[in-house]
Amino acid sequence: MEAESEQKQGIIELVEKTPLPRPVSPRDCECGCGNRFQPNRRDQMYLNKQHADYG
């Protein structure tokens, strides 16, 4: 029982030490519409599918 408690404590300490993920910075849509958006993925270049089809 004590070993299990020590293992859980070790996991908690690892979680506390890991840095939080950095959000992707806002960017301009690549289709040229001038809209600025917050991408959900690092490789997202367009606001949505309609802008990607236009671009």
Secondary structure, 3 states (H helix, E strand, C coil): CHHHHHHHHHHHHHHHHCCCCCCCCCEECCCCCCCEECCCCCCCCCCCHHHHHHC
